[in-house]
């Protein structure tokens, strides 16, 4: 069986993608890696501590397990990247280049790398932002993702590396805590509601952003990686879309199930980041090329989050 390596496996997307890939391919065939030790949510199976900026270590793991496919998820997210711009650039770009160069030299079968709606700047069309749109990002994270898209396209065009990518909207899941992204309020808010706490939102109540439930994000990732290469027309990164909502709208969906829930709005520097991003995304190219279709709307997502968060987070593990 061909082996899969996941970098950033303990992150928000990595935790759920690792568990799902292990259920599909078998625990021993999916090697999880991250900069720290494993968490409790990735399932059992091989684990390696890997700094993706250390190319020698990355090569060692890929060679020792005879890895054929890499899901390279390790990155510093939007809000944290603004606080440490040098490290964000080094991690997000040098880590990707290490993976792409190894893929080229080792003739790896496939590479997956996540991009983001952060590649769109304030001059992009706000509603139904198209696949081919102005990309003038206003954040360090967005700049690194736009550069990464071009590196992926270059390595495919120049060296034939089969690298595939999705521009994720904000991702919401119950298996990990917020990791420093501007859209992470939409994870934190469910924890606060279930803890009986008033939620202090760092965005304005009407700031609508594209979002996606984690189960849809995992589904989209695996579908893209399974499709025949000939069907992939985009080698920078695909727009994908599921739902768009504002803090006021997600709060209303929670209050239907938790009537005592309260929310306050105190916008901070993350409001400016969110204001530079689209309200909604046109993903018609992904739907045409590989049949992308989400399963979760806001109401279904809220019901699922409120049902599952208590199963995964014991007292003392909640969001601070």
Secondary structure, 3 states (H helix, E strand, C coil): CCEEEEECCCCHHHHHHHHHHHHHHCHHHEEEEECCCCCCCCCCCCEEECCCCCHHHHHHHHHHHCEEEEEECCCCCHHHHHHCHHHHHHHHHHHHHHHHHHHHHHCCCEEEEEEEHHHCCCCCCCCCECCCCCCCCCCHHHHHHHHHHHHHHHHHHHHCCCEEEEEECEEECCCCCCCCCHHHHHHHHHHHHHHCCCEEECCCCCCCEEEEEHHHHHHHHHHHHHCCHHHCCCCCCEECCCEEECHHHHHHHHHCCCCCCCEEECCCHHHHHHHCCCCCECCHHHHHHHCCCCCCCHHHHHHHHHHHHHHHCCCCCCCC
